[in-house]
């Protein structure tokens, strides 16, 4: 049975995700793609993370788990990727959206 965990970036709850256990959750902190994503995404004009940011995980609290459950419900049915529910408001990345 999977558990919802929260990724802390420099001590700040940043995203919620599901893993089978704490060891599997810790592995996410070692993923280069995650650190890259955190460096490219911003919230209120501030990068979510840097190359030297401290990444850690803990079991999600009830509110964080609720955000994750909502994100899973909104994910496309055919999505096979890991669902990451950001707990912070993300700035627009440009794309088709106007600023």
C-alpha positions in Angstrom: 0.0 0.0 0.0 1.4 3.4 -1.0 1.8 6.3 1.3 1.7 10.1 0.5 5.0 11.9 1.2 5.9 15.6 1.1 9.1 16.8 -0.5 10.7 19.6 1.5 13.0 22.0 -0.4 15.2 23.9 2.1 12.7 22.9 4.8 9.7 24.2 2.8 6.8 21.8 1.9 6.9 22.0 -1.9 5.2 18.9 -3.4 3.4 15.8 -2.5 3.8 12.4 -4.1 3.1 8.7 -3.5 5.7 6.0 -2.7 5.6 2.5 -1.2 7.8 3.4 1.7 10.2 5.9 3.2 13.2 4.4 1.4 11.5 4.7 -2.0 10.4 8.3 -1.1 14.0 9.2 -0.3 15.1 8.0 -3.7 13.2 10.9 -5.3 15.6 13.4 -3.7 18.4 11.8 -5.7 16.7 12.2 -9.1 18.6 14.7 -11.3 15.3 15.5 -13.2 13.6 16.6 -10.0 16.4 19.0 -9.1 16.3 20.3 -12.7 12.5 20.8 -12.5 12.8 22.6 -9.1 15.4 25.0 -10.6 13.3 25.8 -13.7 10.0 26.3 -11.9 9.1 29.5 -9.9 6.6 30.5 -7.3 5.9 34.2 -6.9 9.1 34.9 -8.9 11.3 32.7 -6.8 13.0 29.5 -7.9 11.6 26.5 -6.1 15.1 25.2 -5.6 18.8 25.6 -6.5 21.6 23.2 -7.3 22.6 23.4 -3.6 19.0 23.2 -2.1 18.5 20.6 0.7 15.9 18.1 -0.3 14.2 15.8 2.2 10.9 13.9 2.6 8.4 13.2 5.4 5.0 11.7 5.6 2.4 14.1 4.3 0.0 15.8 6.7 -3.7 15.6 6.1 -3.9 18.8 4.1 -0.9 17.8 1.8 -2.4 14.3 1.3 -5.7 16.0 0.3 -3.9 18.1 -2.3 -2.2 15.0 -3.7 -5.6 13.1 -3.9 -7.1 16.1 -5.8 -4.1 16.1 -8.2 -4.5 12.4 -8.9 -8.2 12.8 -9.6 -7.4 15.6 -12.1 -4.6 13.7 -13.8 -5.3 12.3 -17.3 -6.5 8.7 -17.0 -3.8 7.5 -19.4 -0.9 9.2 -17.5 1.6 6.6 -16.3 4.1 9.1 -14.9 4.4 9.7 -11.2 1.9 12.3 -10.0 3.5 15.3 -8.3 1.1 17.7 -6.5 2.8 21.0 -6.0 1.9 22.6 -2.7 2.9 26.0 -3.8 1.4 28.2 -6.5 3.5 27.9 -9.7 4.2 30.9 -11.9 3.2 30.7 -15.5 6.0 29.2 -17.7 5.1 31.4 -20.7 3.8 28.9 -23.2 0.4 29.9 -24.5 -0.5 31.8 -21.3 -0.3 35.6 -21.2 1.4 37.1 -18.3 
